[in-house]
Amino acid sequence: MPSTVHALSLPSGSLDVTVDEQGGGQGRPFLLLHGGAGPQTVTPFAGLLAERRPARVFTPLHPGFSGTVRPDWLGDVPLLARAYARLLDTLDLTGVTVVGNSIGGWIAAELALLGSERVGGVILVNAVGIDVPGHPVADAFSLTPAELSRLAFHDPAKHAVDFAALPEAARTAMAANRAALEVYSGPHAMADPTLRERLAEVTHPTLVAWGESDRVVDSAYGRAYAAAIPGAAFELLPRTGHMPQIETPEQLLTTVWDFTEAHTPSEPNRRPAHHGHTPA
């Protein structure tokens, strides 16, 4: 699973983004955006997608996660979305299916609003980012990791982690990820008060997929997300929670691939331009 550091230049400044690529050849391209728990929450699913389907899966590390550098100017989700739009230009991809989980879904929604012709479709998996009265997002910053985990899974016992027993390096990484998440999510508890109204401008085919057992963001919140996007479909995923890619990956694989087959072009993509440097 090669990792490449891509140097991106935006009006706000320059930054390096580390991207893992799985799959190859002329497979359908996917941009897979991880949530606040870090890239390890999507890396196995990226491998499954690349192994089971003709797919090329690009998984960027949000700057500031896993020890990477976040420049001071990169302080919110819309800016990060613009960085990923530039990344798609750098990789020279078309017909990309953007799949985002949790805050990765919020980033995917902002990326959709940019209207990039390189994006073929968008899948929001238990996304955050909008305000839905009566259906708040669980406050990740006031809960312990164990408390948050219990809200996230359909079967919490199966996915329980003894966080106190983790090595110091792992706890340090988790703390850094949490700090980066807090910067991106901003002061409004995992939401941009303007996003729900702005979603009316999305023109890409969109699917909102939701684990029915999620208690971090409930399914009514997910239905409101879908209702805000013109033509968006909503799919409730049974017996799974906030991270279907971990809890029921085979189910999510079918959902992702069926949507992609139905909504993105089948022409092969060119190989990415070689703009990266320093394999990680």
Solvent accessible surface area in square Angstrom, and as a share of the most:
residue,aa,sasa,rsa
1,M,128,0.57
2,P,91,0.57
3,S,19,0.13
4,T,44,0.25
5,V,20,0.12
6,H,11,0.05
7,A,57,0.44
8,L,4,0.02
9,S,72,0.47
10,L,15,0.07
11,P,133,0.84
12,S,54,0.35
13,G,24,0.23
14,S,79,0.51
15,L,10,0.05
16,D,77,0.40
17,V,1,0.00
18,T,22,0.13
19,V,4,0.02
20,D,28,0.15
21,E,31,0.14
22,Q,33,0.14
23,G,44,0.42
24,G,38,0.37
25,G,42,0.41
26,Q,101,0.45
27,G,6,0.06
28,R,39,0.14
29,P,4,0.03
30,F,1,0.00
31,L,1,0.00
32,L,6,0.03
33,L,0,0.00
34,H,0,0.00
35,G,3,0.03
36,G,17,0.16
37,A,54,0.42
38,G,0,0.00
39,P,23,0.14
40,Q,107,0.48
41,T,8,0.05
42,V,1,0.00
43,T,34,0.20
44,P,93,0.58
45,F,2,0.01
46,A,1,0.01
47,G,18,0.18
48,L,27,0.14
49,L,1,0.00
50,A,20,0.15
51,E,136,0.61
52,R,112,0.41
53,R,70,0.26
54,P,90,0.56
55,A,3,0.03
56,R,0,0.00
57,V,0,0.00
58,F,3,0.01
59,T,8,0.05
60,P,1,0.00
61,L,28,0.14
62,H,1,0.01
63,P,2,0.01
64,G,13,0.13
65,F,1,0.00
66,S,52,0.33
67,G,70,0.67
68,T,41,0.24
69,V,124,0.71
70,R,66,0.24
71,P,26,0.17
72,D,136,0.70
73,W,64,0.22
74,L,0,0.00
75,G,29,0.28
76,D,57,0.30
77,V,0,0.00
78,P,47,0.30
79,L,42,0.21
80,L,0,0.00
81,A,1,0.00
82,R,130,0.48
83,A,0,0.00
84,Y,0,0.00
85,A,18,0.14
86,R,90,0.33
87,L,0,0.00
88,L,0,0.00
89,D,68,0.35
90,T,13,0.08
91,L,3,0.02
92,D,29,0.15
93,L,1,0.00
94,T,63,0.36
95,G,10,0.10
96,V,0,0.00
97,T,0,0.00
98,V,0,0.00
99,V,3,0.02
100,G,0,0.00
101,N,6,0.03
102,S,16,0.10
103,I,4,0.02
104,G,0,0.00
105,G,0,0.00
106,W,8,0.03
107,I,1,0.01
108,A,0,0.00
109,A,2,0.01
110,E,8,0.04
111,L,1,0.01
112,A,4,0.03
113,L,40,0.20
114,L,61,0.30
115,G,41,0.39
116,S,22,0.14
117,E,168,0.75
118,R,53,0.19
119,V,8,0.05
120,G,11,0.11
121,G,0,0.00
122,V,2,0.01
123,I,0,0.00
124,L,1,0.00
125,V,1,0.01
126,N,0,0.00
127,A,0,0.00
128,V,3,0.01
129,G,0,0.00
130,I,1,0.01
131,D,66,0.34
132,V,19,0.11
133,P,115,0.72
134,G,72,0.70
135,H,61,0.27
136,P,112,0.71
137,V,21,0.12
138,A,20,0.15
139,D,68,0.35
140,A,13,0.10
141,F,57,0.24
142,S,82,0.53
143,L,42,0.21
144,T,70,0.41
145,P,49,0.31
146,A,38,0.30
147,E,63,0.28
148,L,45,0.23
149,S,18,0.12
150,R,128,0.47
151,L,43,0.21
152,A,5,0.04
153,F,17,0.07
154,H,66,0.29
155,D,59,0.31
156,P,41,0.26
157,A,87,0.67
158,K,154,0.65
159,H,39,0.18
160,A,76,0.59
161,V,75,0.43
162,D,95,0.49
163,F,47,0.20
164,A,89,0.69
165,A,74,0.57
166,L,44,0.22
167,P,88,0.55
168,E,126,0.57
169,A,80,0.62
170,A,34,0.26
171,R,108,0.39
172,T,85,0.49
173,A,42,0.32
174,M,62,0.28
175,A,62,0.48
176,A,41,0.32
177,N,10,0.05
178,R,82,0.30
179,A,56,0.43
180,A,6,0.04
181,L,15,0.07
182,E,94,0.42
183,V,56,0.32
184,Y,5,0.02
185,S,3,0.02
186,G,32,0.30
187,P,123,0.78
188,H,100,0.44
189,A,64,0.49
190,M,14,0.06
191,A,5,0.04
192,D,28,0.14
193,P,74,0.46
194,T,74,0.43
195,L,0,0.00
196,R,88,0.32
197,E,148,0.66
198,R,80,0.29
199,L,0,0.00
200,A,57,0.44
201,E,127,0.57
202,V,5,0.03
203,T,120,0.70
204,H,21,0.09
205,P,51,0.32
206,T,7,0.04
207,L,9,0.05
208,V,0,0.00
209,A,0,0.00
210,W,0,0.00
211,G,0,0.00
212,E,77,0.34
213,S,27,0.18
214,D,4,0.02
215,R,140,0.51
216,V,13,0.07
217,V,1,0.00
218,D,53,0.27
219,S,31,0.20
220,A,39,0.30
221,Y,1,0.01
222,G,0,0.00
223,R,125,0.45
224,A,13,0.10
225,Y,0,0.00
226,A,9,0.07
227,A,89,0.69
228,A,22,0.17
229,I,5,0.03
230,P,75,0.47
231,G,84,0.81
232,A,23,0.18
233,A,53,0.41
234,F,51,0.21
235,E,67,0.30
236,L,65,0.32
237,L,2,0.01
238,P,71,0.45
239,R,163,0.60
240,T,0,0.00
241,G,0,0.00
242,H,13,0.06
243,M,25,0.11
244,P,0,0.00
245,Q,8,0.04
246,I,59,0.30
247,E,26,0.11
248,T,31,0.18
249,P,42,0.26
250,E,88,0.40
251,Q,52,0.23
252,L,2,0.01
253,L,3,0.02
254,T,69,0.40
255,T,10,0.06
256,V,0,0.00
257,W,25,0.09
258,D,84,0.44
259,F,16,0.07
260,T,1,0.00
261,E,90,0.40
262,A,76,0.59
263,H,88,0.39
264,T,13,0.07
265,P,65,0.41
266,S,90,0.58
267,E,117,0.52
268,P,95,0.60
269,N,10,0.05
270,R,156,0.57
271,R,119,0.44
272,P,20,0.12
273,A,36,0.28
274,H,177,0.79
275,H,106,0.47
276,G,29,0.28
277,H,80,0.36
278,T,90,0.52
279,P,119,0.75
280,A,89,0.69
